[in-house]
Amino acid sequence: MSPSLMTDPQSLRAFVMVAREGSVSRAAARLHLSQPAVSLQLKALAQATGLSLFSRSPRGLVLTADGAALLPQAERALGALVDFAQAAQRLHTTVRGSLRIGTILDPEFTRLGAFLRHLVEAAPQVRTELRQAMSGDVWDAVQRNALDGGFYLAEPDQPPPEPLAQLTLTRFTYRVLAPAGWGPQVQGRGWRGLAALPWLATPPASAHHRLLARVLGAGSPAGLEPRWVALVDQESSMLDLVRSGVGLSLVRDSIAMRESQARGLVIADAVSLDCDLAFVYPAARRDDPVLACACAALAAVWA
């Protein structure tokens, strides 16, 4: 008995098809083979098993008891071969690799959990690595290929220059938040009036720094230089200092509303700055399957 012949898929296909059709000629037509070729495959399988698989009857070939016992096994074996071929094909199209993602702010705001869930479902072979940083630092890291992509706070309607591409996720608003009791000093005041008050500064890599530079500072159009009283690099620290009465800060509108309602902090009502939450990645890798999956997952989450 030859194990290789027993598992020869051609012999198994011939055996199964003849069992179904009851005729070598009809089986040969279905298999697109000649009748002698099918007969040889049946003979080879019978020799390999040492069993008589068919007997002749007036209506054609019928399975013997041994042949009938082997038929389900042959069908399962052929089914397993189909499954194997399909699995191999899926591996050719499966997206796999690693994705280093720069994250900013809090996960709830960026919908980080929902994004990763969609990505894992769509591309389970992709391994993600998260690195928390300031918005500007994410930008720099993606440019240096230290990150594959990341969240970024961008100025509205200004796409990034090469070599980065940008997927805009949503637009939101930054408000100026002041300590409790500062209503008379900030309500109705424009940027010129607010510049005279104490401000919390942030590092150049922060979105706050870039946004405020549009309206305050020596390089701003009006040339308004605010009174910087402290340099802060954490949003939680900024909020604590505003609550403590140290000075003003830019704060996302949702947080400003929460702090106003819960703690009586004051929102300056005459000014605001719009900002886009975006995902940036190398423009040269626009067609990269891993990044394409990430962008598709983000688009689904923010749709």
Buried (B, 14 or more C-beta within 10 A) or exposed (E): EEEEBBEBEBBBBBBBBBBEBBBBEBBBBBBEBEBEBBBBBBEBBBEBBEBEBBEEEEEBBEBBEBBEEBBEEBBEBBEEBEEEEEEEEEEEEEBEBEBBBBBBBEBEBBBBEBBBEBBBEBBEEBEBEBBEBBBBBBBBBBBEEBBBBBBBBBBEEEEBEEEBBBBBBEEBEBBBBBBBEBBEBBEEBEBEBBBEBBBBBBEEBBBBBBBBEEBBBEEBEEEBEBEBBBEBEEBEEBBEBBBEEBBBBBBBBEBBBBBBEEEEBBBBEEBBBEBBBBBBBBEEBEEBBBBBBBBBBBBBBBE
